[in-house]
Amino acid sequence: MSDAIKHECGIALIRLLKPLEYYKEKYGSAFYGINKMYLMMEKQHNRGQDGAGFAGIKLNVKQGERYISRVRSSKPQPIQDIFSQINSRINDVLSEHPEYADDIAAQKKHIPYLSEVLLGHVRYGTFGKNGTESVHPFLRQNNWMHRNLIVAGNFNMTNVSELFDNLVQLGQHPKEKADTITVMEKIGHFLDDAVAKLYKEIKKEGYTKLEASPIIAERLNVAKILRRAAKNWDGGYAMTGLLGHGDSFVLRDPSGIRPAYYYQDDEVVVVASERPVIQTVFNVSYDDITELDPGNAIIIKKSGKVSIKKILEPLERKACSFERIYFSRGSDAEIYEERKKLGSLLFPKILEKIDYDLHNTVFSYIPNTAETCFYGMVKEAETHMSAEKEELILKEGTGITRERLHEILNLRPRIEKVAIKDAKLRTFITEESSRDDLVAHVYDITYNSVKTTDNLVIIDDSIVRGTTLQKSILRMLDRLSPKSIIVVSSAPQIRYPDCYGIDMARMEDLIAFKATLELHKDQGTYHIVEEVYEKCKSQLNIEDAKVVNYVKEVYAPFTDEQISDKIAEMLVSEGIKSEVKIIFQTVPNLHKACPKNLGDWYFTGDYPTPGGNRVVNKAFINFYEGNKERAY
């Protein structure tokens, strides 16, 4: 993705099912869980580089001993930082007490983070501050072991204000209106309630207060707590929680917007945001890993019993398609094939744009994450040229010379590495003209890789704002002096904001939206924009279920091609000599390539939850009124 946008987070949960001594004997270290968690977080660092956090819970500790450990960081290399801190603490204890080296019980008692239940999180700060206090996991403390709650998630809620008000109605006094806090306090409220009710029941059965504690841990119904807490949540989420006594869970939203996968054997239960993370770290096969169904939770009791429980009634599956296009690592077997398919499906439109002249066309890609789509596009070009070679050979028949046959057989798509990202330049100069000059040199080009008679086809994952294209990539490619530059997006036009975790909150940032406004101005139909504003305002105080996405009417008068052409026109800055064309993936082809991930609201405006329609209308109102605030 040439436009840098920030996205959601990554979760990792590890529950060791054997005593720590088992891992020491089999794998040579009682720190097996910590080591695996480090790898899982590093393998998901693509999902979040603004912060990282780790939490652990020790099972079956005595009163007076610490059983919860947590460390968080928002430093430039947060994963490295937190595990550096963990290692320092471990080494300090072992240096002071070398006698603990082979005493696992002493290590567990005295070394922090050495736990059977481990939670890891990597964060992108899509909303709020990026300081350590904003980094997951969050901790809700209580002197009752069962009421301690640790929460981390990959999520964004659209109805934070409603959730906040619900807490106030329950008599709480939330310290801030952030979805992480409101979600944690909502779970915490029903956790407190469940523990209190169990305590009363157990006392009536004749047990002492001291005897009640392990019985509460055994009887606590985590699924029931989650059903009560999540009843009014509107958003996309994979929510992870640890309870102080050792229960843990991961809950996925009813539309399956945010991903979650799990693996279980007799040694460990593992949950992560991405499947290949588990495959690689635990060396298991693709078929061993299961996707957590929408609306379901995986619940691991302190006893080690694992169950999958339906918490919320599943809705139509609308798993985020951006996961497949860009955000998830392409090492997933399914995603790899889907990205190649995205590239191959674009080829017919590319042929049209180059007037079927493959002989004078060079194919390349920017940035590196578009490489897999590029393979799919090139494979389709090879198939097309193979058919062309076959026709030429059949046409010339038996009279064909060896030289001519050799010439025909050598016909193949022309592939070049035309651009290399040199460095991530920081915009430390605030003056606009100086900053633009820096951005224009982010990429180096391979000179003489393209002729002046060539079309240059460049594939990108998606085009969001178009800023990097305009200020850097197109200027850089134009220095090669091709006849035309065709920029190909493997994703459709991004027309609507996201409210489920991707940092695309403002309408006016989207190049497709800006191009559509310019088309209205060109055609004298800007009154439609004003009418949509009034319609959006009229829905401000109605319930979410009745809200309609009126912003669709802004795009309705124009074809995809008209908007694409306008985008191309707007992205061509002064001095660019080559003709510039833009090709976007179609929504039907996106669904064809990614049939299991049909979440497409940023392209179509078809939001999977009622809160989405309210957010898009509010985002449009904010744009029209010049309000730079987020709509959620």
Buried (B, 14 or more C-beta within 10 A) or exposed (E): BBBEBBBBBBBBBBBBBBBBEBBBEEEEEBBBBBBBBBBBBBBBBBBBBBBBBBBBBBBEBEEEEEBBBBBBBBEEEBBBBBBBBBBEBBEEBBEEBEEBEEEBEBBBBBBBBBBBBBBBBBBBBBBEEEEBEBBBBBBBEBEBBBBBBBBBBBBBBBBBEBBBBBBEEEEBEBEEEBBBBBBBBBBBBBBBEBBEEBBEBBEEEEBEEEEBBBBBBEEBEBBEBBBBBBEEBBBBBBBBBBBBBBBBBBBBBBBBBBBBBBBBEEBBBBBBBBBBBBBBBBEBEEEBBBBBBBBBBBBBBBEBEBEEBBBBEBBEBBBBBBBBBBBBBBBBEBBBBBBBBBBBBBBEBBBEBBEEEBEBBBBBBBBEBBBBBBBBBBBBBBEBBEEBBEEBBEEEEEEBEEEEBEEBEEBEBBBBEBBEEEEEBEEEEEEEEEBBEBBBEBBEBEEEBBBEEBBBBBBBBBBBBBBBBBBBBBBBBBEBBBBBBBBBBBBBBBBBBBBBBBBBBBBBBBBBBBBBBBBBEEEEEBEBBEEBBEBBBEBEEEEBEEBBBBBBBBBEEBEBEBBBBBBBEBBBBEEBEBEBBBBBBBBEBBBEBBEEBBBBBBBBBBBBBBBBBBBBBBBBBBBBEEEEEBBB
